Amino acid sequence: MTASRRARNLCVVAALAALVAAPVRAIAPQLPDIDRASVERVIRVLADDDMEGRSAFSPAAMRAAAFIAEEFADIGLEQVPGSEGYLQRFTAALRARGRGGRGGRGGGGGGAAGGGAAPAEEYELANVVGMISGNRSEEFVLFSAHYDHIGIRPGGEDMIANGANDNASGTTAVIELARYFKGRPKPERTLLFVAFTAEERGGFGSRHFSEQLDPDQIVAMFNIEMIGKPAVSGPNTAWITGFERSSFGEILQQAVEGTPYEFYADPYPDQNLFLRSDNATLARLGVPAHTISTTPIDVDPDYHQVTDHVETLDLDHMTDTIRAIAMAGATIVSGEATPTRVDPDSVRRRQDASVLLKLILSPEFEGRLG
């Protein structure tokens, strides 16, 4: 070998050694494509005065359901067997608690089922359900939010409780997550996108939904509530109720490592938030069902008030939170990760019932978390 060839070889070896020794720069993960303009368009429709606060048991709620169904159709979601289009219709009995304004408190003309002396009336309600079929047809990942709010609040100049944060924000997230996943390759697990009715009036929607399929087939439930305002821990953070009840939260934390996003345990344990939204219905059946939220619920001045308008929200934060949920759910959707089940016996039914009854009947709390 000539001296010049040996020299060239030594240069090649030195270059390779330098490459190996050089620090490897981490490639930032690509953020999910969630369109802020679409987020704003959807939430403004849901929280518009024309929706009259979307009280369950009112025509306004059915108008909101029709709008959500139109969005599901535009996205191209599949319809679920047994539904009328995207509407999962059912009836519920409600006893009047007193009349006032346009149909009583919340605009729905009633109170808790079984309360008061008036005879029960039958009302038609509807969840909105869409699906993206995956390779595993009997394993479901559920993305949900309740679309109802508390309707009309007589007595002031502004009587419409528009419910922009509660819970047009969560419903918008479900719609935009459906849009995002529909644009992705076929998922491993089948995805369900559900907007529940009547969360504010006793959880009728989630209860009916839970009876339409085998809960053992639901791998995880991402229930989304009030994500329009930044959390106390700062931007790009969100909290998870019932964090310790399954490995759901840990999986989400791992999925967003190295990204701008962070998930952590519910910072308001004294408020029993795990029991105060639609996730509790499925958790009682063993589903790893948790609510994701960002709002400082203990100090939010607009919670269940007529001041809950879109203008009070941070739509950039809300869009980022939807991106975070899309990214955090990736390993569950792909089948790489499976949360442990919730122990149904740990969800104490008596405590749940007392908390729910108090919240339904209290003038200060006409709903649960939402």
C-alpha positions as CSV (number, residue, x, y, z in Angstrom):
1,M,0.0,0.0,0.0
2,T,1.4,3.4,-1.0
3,A,2.0,6.1,1.5
4,S,-0.7,8.3,-0.1
5,R,-3.3,5.5,0.1
6,R,-2.5,4.9,3.7
7,A,-2.9,8.6,4.4
8,R,-6.3,8.6,2.6
9,N,-7.4,5.6,4.7
10,L,-6.3,7.3,7.9
11,C,-8.4,10.4,6.9
12,V,-11.5,8.2,6.3
13,V,-11.0,6.5,9.7
14,A,-10.5,9.8,11.4
15,A,-13.7,11.2,9.8
16,L,-15.8,8.2,10.8
17,A,-14.4,8.4,14.4
18,A,-15.4,12.0,14.5
19,L,-18.9,11.2,13.4
20,V,-19.3,8.5,16.0
21,A,-18.0,10.8,18.8
22,A,-20.1,13.8,17.8
23,P,-23.1,14.4,20.0
24,V,-26.4,13.2,18.5
25,R,-29.0,15.9,18.4
26,A,-32.5,14.7,19.2
27,I,-34.9,15.2,16.4
28,A,-37.9,17.1,17.6
29,P,-41.1,15.1,17.1
30,Q,-43.5,16.5,14.5
31,L,-46.5,18.1,16.2
32,P,-49.9,16.9,15.2
33,D,-51.6,19.1,12.6
34,I,-54.5,20.8,14.4
35,D,-55.8,23.9,12.6
36,R,-56.4,26.8,15.0
37,A,-58.8,28.4,12.5
38,S,-61.0,25.3,12.5
39,V,-60.9,25.2,16.3
40,E,-62.2,28.7,16.5
41,R,-64.9,28.2,13.9
42,V,-66.3,25.1,15.7
43,I,-66.3,26.5,19.2
44,R,-67.9,29.8,18.0
45,V,-70.8,27.9,16.5
46,L,-71.3,25.7,19.6
47,A,-71.1,28.7,22.0
48,D,-73.1,31.1,19.9
49,D,-76.3,32.7,21.4
50,D,-78.3,30.7,18.8
51,M,-77.5,27.6,20.7
52,E,-79.1,29.1,23.8
53,G,-76.7,27.4,26.2
54,R,-77.3,23.9,24.8
55,S,-79.4,22.7,27.8
56,A,-80.3,19.0,27.6
57,F,-84.0,18.3,27.3
58,S,-84.3,21.4,25.1
59,P,-84.5,21.9,21.3
60,A,-81.2,23.9,21.6
61,A,-79.3,20.8,22.6
62,M,-80.7,18.9,19.5
63,R,-79.5,21.8,17.3
64,A,-76.0,21.4,18.8
65,A,-76.2,17.7,18.2
66,A,-77.2,18.3,14.5
67,F,-74.2,20.6,14.1
68,I,-71.8,18.0,15.6
69,A,-73.2,15.3,13.3
70,E,-72.7,17.5,10.3
71,E,-69.0,17.9,11.3
72,F,-68.6,14.2,11.7
73,A,-70.2,13.7,8.2
74,D,-67.8,16.3,6.7
75,I,-64.8,14.6,8.2
76,G,-66.0,11.3,6.8
77,L,-66.4,9.3,10.1
78,E,-68.2,6.0,9.9
79,Q,-71.6,5.6,11.5
80,V,-72.1,3.2,14.4
81,P,-74.6,0.4,14.0
82,G,-77.8,1.2,15.8
83,S,-77.6,4.9,15.5
84,E,-79.7,7.2,13.3
85,G,-76.9,8.6,11.1
86,Y,-74.5,9.9,13.8
87,L,-77.3,10.4,16.4
88,Q,-77.6,7.8,19.1
89,R,-81.2,8.6,20.1
90,F,-82.8,7.5,23.4
91,T,-85.5,8.8,25.8
92,A,-85.2,9.7,29.5
93,A,-87.8,10.5,32.1
94,L,-87.5,13.8,34.0
95,R,-89.6,15.3,36.8
96,A,-90.1,19.0,36.8
97,R,-88.5,21.0,39.6
98,G,-90.2,24.2,38.9
99,R,-90.6,26.4,35.9
100,G,-89.1,29.7,35.2
101,G,-87.9,31.8,32.2
102,R,-87.7,29.6,29.1
103,G,-88.2,26.2,30.5
104,G,-86.8,26.5,34.1
105,R,-83.3,26.6,35.3
106,G,-80.9,25.6,32.5
107,G,-83.6,26.0,29.9
108,G,-84.5,22.3,30.1
109,G,-87.6,22.6,32.1
110,G,-86.7,20.1,34.8
111,G,-84.6,18.8,37.6
112,A,-83.3,15.5,38.9
113,A,-85.2,12.4,37.8
114,G,-87.4,11.3,40.7
115,G,-87.5,14.7,42.4
116,G,-90.6,16.8,43.1
117,A,-94.2,16.0,42.9
118,A,-94.9,16.5,39.2
119,P,-95.3,13.5,37.0
120,A,-92.3,12.4,35.0
121,E,-92.1,13.5,31.4
122,E,-90.3,11.6,28.6
123,Y,-87.7,13.5,26.6
124,E,-85.8,12.6,23.5
125,L,-82.1,12.9,23.9
126,A,-79.2,12.1,21.6
127,N,-75.5,11.4,21.8
128,V,-73.4,12.0,18.7
129,V,-71.2,9.1,17.8
130,G,-68.7,8.5,14.9
131,M,-66.0,5.9,14.3
132,I,-62.8,5.2,12.5
133,S,-62.3,1.5,12.0
134,G,-59.0,0.0,13.0
135,N,-57.3,-3.3,12.3
136,R,-58.6,-4.5,15.7
137,S,-62.3,-4.3,15.4
138,E,-63.0,-5.3,19.0
139,E,-60.6,-2.9,20.7
140,F,-61.9,0.7,21.1
141,V,-60.2,3.9,22.0
142,L,-62.8,6.5,23.0
143,F,-62.4,10.3,22.7
144,S,-65.4,12.0,24.4
145,A,-66.8,15.2,25.7
146,H,-70.2,16.4,26.8
147,Y,-71.8,19.0,24.5
148,D,-74.6,20.2,26.8
149,H,-74.5,23.1,29.2
150,I,-76.9,24.8,31.5
151,G,-79.0,26.9,29.1
152,I,-80.9,29.9,30.1
153,R,-80.3,31.7,33.5
154,P,-83.2,34.1,34.0
155,G,-82.7,37.3,35.9
156,G,-80.1,39.3,34.1
157,E,-79.5,41.3,31.0
158,D,-77.5,38.4,29.6
159,M,-79.4,35.2,30.3
160,I,-77.6,32.7,28.0
161,A,-74.9,30.6,29.7
162,N,-73.1,29.9,26.4
163,G,-70.7,27.3,27.9
164,A,-67.7,28.1,25.7
165,N,-65.2,26.5,28.1
166,D,-67.8,24.2,29.6
167,N,-67.9,22.3,27.4
168,A,-67.8,23.6,23.9
169,S,-64.0,23.4,24.3
170,G,-64.0,19.7,24.9
171,T,-66.6,19.0,22.2
172,T,-64.4,21.0,19.7
173,A,-61.5,18.9,20.8
174,V,-63.3,15.7,20.0
175,I,-64.3,17.0,16.5
176,E,-60.7,18.2,15.7
177,L,-59.2,14.9,17.0
178,A,-61.6,13.1,14.7
179,R,-60.4,15.3,11.8
180,Y,-56.8,14.7,12.7
181,F,-57.0,10.9,13.0
182,K,-59.1,10.6,9.9
183,G,-56.2,12.1,8.0
184,R,-53.8,9.5,9.4
185,P,-53.2,6.0,8.2
186,K,-55.6,3.3,9.3
187,P,-55.2,3.0,13.1
188,E,-54.5,-0.3,14.8
189,R,-57.3,0.1,17.3
190,T,-60.8,1.3,16.4
191,L,-61.5,4.9,17.4
192,L,-64.8,6.2,18.7
193,F,-65.6,9.9,18.9
194,V,-68.6,10.7,21.1
195,A,-70.3,13.9,22.2
196,F,-72.5,13.1,25.2
197,T,-75.7,14.8,26.1
198,A,-77.1,15.5,29.6
199,E,-73.9,15.4,31.6
200,E,-75.1,18.5,33.3
201,R,-78.4,16.8,34.2
202,G,-77.3,13.5,35.7
203,G,-75.1,11.8,33.1
204,F,-77.9,10.3,31.0
205,G,-75.9,10.3,27.8
206,S,-72.8,8.4,29.0
207,R,-75.0,6.0,30.9
208,H,-77.0,5.1,27.7
209,F,-73.8,4.9,25.7
210,S,-72.2,2.5,28.2
211,E,-75.1,0.1,27.7
212,Q,-74.6,-0.1,23.9
213,L,-71.3,-2.0,23.8
214,D,-69.1,-4.3,25.9
215,P,-67.0,-2.1,28.2
216,D,-64.3,-4.7,28.3
217,Q,-63.6,-3.8,24.7
218,I,-62.9,-0.2,25.5
219,V,-59.2,0.0,26.0
220,A,-59.1,3.7,27.1
221,M,-61.4,6.7,27.4
222,F,-60.0,10.2,26.8
223,N,-62.8,12.4,28.3
224,I,-62.1,16.1,27.6
225,E,-63.4,18.9,29.8
226,M,-62.8,22.6,29.9
227,I,-59.5,23.0,28.1
228,G,-60.0,26.7,27.1
229,K,-57.9,28.2,29.9
230,P,-54.3,27.5,30.8
231,A,-53.6,25.3,33.8
232,V,-51.9,26.7,37.0
233,S,-48.7,24.8,36.0
234,G,-48.4,26.9,33.0
235,P,-48.8,26.7,29.2
236,N,-48.7,23.3,27.4
237,T,-49.7,21.4,30.6
238,A,-52.9,19.5,31.3
239,W,-54.1,17.5,34.3
240,I,-55.7,14.0,34.4
241,T,-58.4,13.0,37.0
242,G,-58.0,9.7,38.8
243,F,-54.3,9.5,37.8
244,E,-53.5,6.8,40.3
245,R,-56.4,4.5,39.3
246,S,-54.8,3.1,36.2
247,S,-51.6,3.5,34.1
248,F,-53.4,5.8,31.6
249,G,-51.7,8.9,32.9
250,E,-48.2,7.4,32.9
251,I,-48.6,6.3,29.3
252,L,-49.6,9.8,28.3
253,Q,-46.6,11.2,30.1
254,Q,-44.3,8.8,28.3
255,A,-45.8,9.5,25.0
256,V,-45.0,13.2,25.2
257,E,-41.5,13.0,26.6
258,G,-39.2,15.3,24.6
259,T,-42.1,17.5,23.4
260,P,-43.4,20.8,24.7
261,Y,-46.3,19.1,26.4
262,E,-46.8,17.8,30.0
263,F,-49.5,15.8,31.7
264,Y,-49.8,15.5,35.5
265,A,-52.2,14.4,38.2
266,D,-55.3,16.3,39.0
267,P,-54.2,19.1,41.4
268,Y,-57.7,19.4,43.0
269,P,-58.2,16.1,44.8
270,D,-60.6,17.5,47.3
271,Q,-63.1,18.3,44.6
272,N,-63.6,14.6,43.6
273,L,-63.3,15.5,39.9
274,F,-62.8,11.9,38.8
275,L,-66.4,11.3,39.9
276,R,-67.9,14.5,38.4
277,S,-67.8,13.8,34.6
278,D,-68.9,11.2,32.1
279,N,-65.7,9.2,32.6
280,A,-67.0,8.0,36.0
281,T,-69.8,6.0,34.3
282,L,-67.3,4.0,32.3
283,A,-64.8,3.7,35.1
284,R,-67.4,2.0,37.2
285,L,-67.3,-0.7,34.5
286,G,-63.5,-1.1,34.8
287,V,-62.6,1.1,31.8
288,P,-59.4,3.2,32.1
289,A,-61.6,6.3,31.8
290,H,-60.1,9.6,32.8
291,T,-60.9,13.3,32.2
292,I,-58.3,15.7,30.8
293,S,-58.7,19.3,31.7
294,T,-56.6,22.5,32.1
295,T,-58.9,25.1,33.7
296,P,-58.1,26.2,37.3
297,I,-61.5,25.0,38.4
298,D,-61.2,26.3,42.0
299,V,-60.9,29.9,41.0
300,D,-62.5,30.1,37.5
301,P,-64.9,33.1,37.7
302,D,-66.8,32.0,34.6
303,Y,-67.7,28.4,35.6
304,H,-71.5,27.9,35.2
305,Q,-71.9,31.6,34.6
306,V,-73.3,33.6,31.7
307,T,-69.8,35.1,31.3
308,D,-68.5,31.8,29.9
309,H,-67.9,33.3,26.4
310,V,-65.3,32.4,23.7
311,E,-63.7,35.8,24.4
312,T,-62.6,34.6,27.8
313,L,-60.6,31.7,26.3
314,D,-57.1,31.3,25.1
315,L,-57.6,29.6,21.7
316,D,-53.8,29.2,21.1
317,H,-53.6,27.2,24.4
318,M,-56.7,25.2,23.5
319,T,-55.3,24.3,20.1
320,D,-52.0,23.2,21.7
321,T,-53.9,21.1,24.2
322,I,-55.7,19.3,21.4
323,R,-52.3,18.7,19.8
324,A,-51.0,17.3,23.1
325,I,-53.9,14.9,23.4
326,A,-53.4,13.7,19.8
327,M,-49.7,13.1,20.5
328,A,-50.3,11.5,23.9
329,G,-52.8,9.0,22.6
330,A,-50.5,7.8,19.8
331,T,-49.2,4.7,21.6
332,I,-52.6,3.6,22.8
333,V,-54.1,4.1,19.3
334,S,-51.3,2.2,17.7
335,G,-51.6,-0.8,20.2
336,E,-48.1,-0.3,21.6
337,A,-49.5,0.6,25.0
338,T,-52.5,-0.6,26.9
339,P,-53.6,1.1,30.2
340,T,-54.3,-1.1,33.2
341,R,-58.0,-1.4,34.1
342,V,-59.7,0.6,36.8
343,D,-60.9,-1.5,39.8
344,P,-64.7,-1.0,39.8
345,D,-64.8,-1.7,43.5
346,S,-62.5,1.3,44.1
347,V,-65.0,3.6,42.5
348,R,-67.3,3.8,45.6
349,R,-70.9,3.8,44.4
350,R,-72.3,5.3,47.5
351,Q,-69.9,8.2,47.5
352,D,-70.5,8.7,43.8
353,A,-74.3,8.8,44.3
354,S,-74.1,11.3,47.2
355,V,-71.7,13.6,45.3
356,L,-73.9,13.4,42.2
357,L,-77.1,14.1,44.1
358,K,-75.6,17.0,45.8
359,L,-74.3,18.5,42.6
360,I,-77.6,18.0,40.7
361,L,-79.8,19.6,43.4
362,S,-77.5,22.4,44.4
363,P,-78.3,25.8,42.9
364,E,-74.6,26.5,42.7
365,F,-73.7,23.4,40.8
366,E,-76.2,22.3,38.2
367,G,-73.8,19.8,36.7
368,R,-70.7,17.9,37.7
369,L,-67.2,18.9,36.5
370,G,-68.8,20.5,33.4
